[in-house]
């Protein structure tokens, strides 16, 4: 199965990424990708994409990684909702928000009113 995913390039502490089409069983660092269809610089938010080639590969059955999917949604190349790439973090935050009001209610019930 083909994947459209990011491959990290650049110096240490200066990340930039290539958007590549690769077989899903290969690692992106091997350099054996089928085609480079864009680049993304996360520090300056510069995005260069070959829109026609991305649509071509998606029409031929290539799946996108969650991060590339969100990148394509933000660039309005595809019409979809963004995917939560940090689901465990979001669940932890929801748990903290739910616990905080429960503690406040318990304290309010324990204090006697006159």
Secondary structure as a PSIPRED ss2 file (coil, helix, strand):
# PSIPRED VFORMAT (PSIPRED V4.0)

   1 X C   1.000  0.000  0.000
   2 X E   0.000  0.000  1.000
   3 X E   0.000  0.000  1.000
   4 X E   0.000  0.000  1.000
   5 X E   0.000  0.000  1.000
   6 X E   0.000  0.000  1.000
   7 X E   0.000  0.000  1.000
   8 X E   0.000  0.000  1.000
   9 X E   0.000  0.000  1.000
  10 X C   1.000  0.000  0.000
  11 X C   1.000  0.000  0.000
  12 X C   1.000  0.000  0.000
  13 X C   1.000  0.000  0.000
  14 X C   1.000  0.000  0.000
  15 X C   1.000  0.000  0.000
  16 X E   0.000  0.000  1.000
  17 X E   0.000  0.000  1.000
  18 X E   0.000  0.000  1.000
  19 X E   0.000  0.000  1.000
  20 X E   0.000  0.000  1.000
  21 X E   0.000  0.000  1.000
  22 X E   0.000  0.000  1.000
  23 X E   0.000  0.000  1.000
  24 X C   1.000  0.000  0.000
  25 X C   1.000  0.000  0.000
  26 X C   1.000  0.000  0.000
  27 X C   1.000  0.000  0.000
  28 X H   0.000  1.000  0.000
  29 X H   0.000  1.000  0.000
  30 X H   0.000  1.000  0.000
  31 X C   1.000  0.000  0.000
  32 X C   1.000  0.000  0.000
  33 X C   1.000  0.000  0.000
  34 X C   1.000  0.000  0.000
  35 X E   0.000  0.000  1.000
  36 X E   0.000  0.000  1.000
  37 X E   0.000  0.000  1.000
  38 X E   0.000  0.000  1.000
  39 X E   0.000  0.000  1.000
  40 X E   0.000  0.000  1.000
  41 X E   0.000  0.000  1.000
  42 X C   1.000  0.000  0.000
  43 X C   1.000  0.000  0.000
  44 X C   1.000  0.000  0.000
  45 X C   1.000  0.000  0.000
  46 X E   0.000  0.000  1.000
  47 X E   0.000  0.000  1.000
  48 X E   0.000  0.000  1.000
  49 X E   0.000  0.000  1.000
  50 X C   1.000  0.000  0.000
  51 X H   0.000  1.000  0.000
  52 X H   0.000  1.000  0.000
  53 X H   0.000  1.000  0.000
  54 X H   0.000  1.000  0.000
  55 X H   0.000  1.000  0.000
  56 X H   0.000  1.000  0.000
  57 X H   0.000  1.000  0.000
  58 X H   0.000  1.000  0.000
  59 X H   0.000  1.000  0.000
  60 X C   1.000  0.000  0.000
  61 X C   1.000  0.000  0.000
  62 X C   1.000  0.000  0.000
  63 X E   0.000  0.000  1.000
  64 X E   0.000  0.000  1.000
  65 X C   1.000  0.000  0.000
  66 X H   0.000  1.000  0.000
  67 X H   0.000  1.000  0.000
  68 X H   0.000  1.000  0.000
  69 X H   0.000  1.000  0.000
  70 X H   0.000  1.000  0.000
  71 X H   0.000  1.000  0.000
  72 X H   0.000  1.000  0.000
  73 X H   0.000  1.000  0.000
  74 X H   0.000  1.000  0.000
  75 X C   1.000  0.000  0.000
  76 X C   1.000  0.000  0.000
  77 X C   1.000  0.000  0.000
  78 X C   1.000  0.000  0.000
  79 X C   1.000  0.000  0.000
  80 X C   1.000  0.000  0.000
  81 X C   1.000  0.000  0.000
  82 X C   1.000  0.000  0.000
  83 X C   1.000  0.000  0.000
  84 X C   1.000  0.000  0.000
  85 X C   1.000  0.000  0.000
  86 X C   1.000  0.000  0.000
  87 X H   0.000  1.000  0.000
  88 X H   0.000  1.000  0.000
  89 X H   0.000  1.000  0.000
  90 X H   0.000  1.000  0.000
  91 X H   0.000  1.000  0.000
  92 X H   0.000  1.000  0.000
  93 X H   0.000  1.000  0.000
  94 X H   0.000  1.000  0.000
  95 X H   0.000  1.000  0.000
  96 X H   0.000  1.000  0.000
  97 X H   0.000  1.000  0.000
  98 X H   0.000  1.000  0.000
  99 X H   0.000  1.000  0.000
 100 X H   0.000  1.000  0.000
 101 X H   0.000  1.000  0.000
 102 X H   0.000  1.000  0.000
 103 X H   0.000  1.000  0.000
 104 X H   0.000  1.000  0.000
 105 X H   0.000  1.000  0.000
 106 X H   0.000  1.000  0.000
 107 X H   0.000  1.000  0.000
 108 X H   0.000  1.000  0.000
 109 X H   0.000  1.000  0.000
 110 X H   0.000  1.000  0.000
 111 X C   1.000  0.000  0.000
 112 X C   1.000  0.000  0.000
 113 X C   1.000  0.000  0.000
 114 X C   1.000  0.000  0.000
